[in-house]
Amino acid sequence: MSRLSSLFSRPVKPATLLSKASAAAVLLLALLFCAPVQAAEKYTPANMNEIESMVSRHKGDIILLNVFASWCPPCAQESHNFVQFHRRYPPNSGVRLYGISLDEDTAKLEAFLDKQNINFPVYHCGQDFVDYFEIESIPTLIVIDRTGSLVEYRIGIASLKELTDIVDKYK
């Protein structure tokens, strides 16, 4: 507001007052309505109910859940395959890819997502997800077919070819 008050701190001619007042009004509107947009979060916090709801909303699509953590070297190694896969199968292709992070430190998760150039939606889940799917090791890939049934549960790094073969298998 100090910028706005400085516009009126000096005496001005009446003819220029209107133009300065208009400029001040435009500036005020810009500050109010064009405030810097906060960057969207790189992940969505979710519990198991929210994951089930997301899966239900996309019934009819093949859904791949990539379970990972930023501190897991095989997960980092595998992430490039998922980035390429998502380019090949965007959401409108009938294939949905979601990352499921088990990270406790969300700052490290954000850094991981940036470093790996993750281009697909990521959910940050907790123990309820781990318990529901009985996650014992990561990376884990969970595949849900078009009917909403869990059809594959794989532990270990998935290659791009394996991911593509999964899509072909459940088309």
Secondary structure by P-SEA (a helix, b strand, c coil): caaaaaaacccccccaaaaaaaaaaaaaaaaaccccccccccbbbbcaaaaaaaaaaacccbbbbbccccccaaaaaaaaaaaaaaaaccccccbbbbbbbccccaaaaaaaaaaaccccccccccaaaaaaaccccccbbbbbcccccccccccccccaaaaaaaaaacc
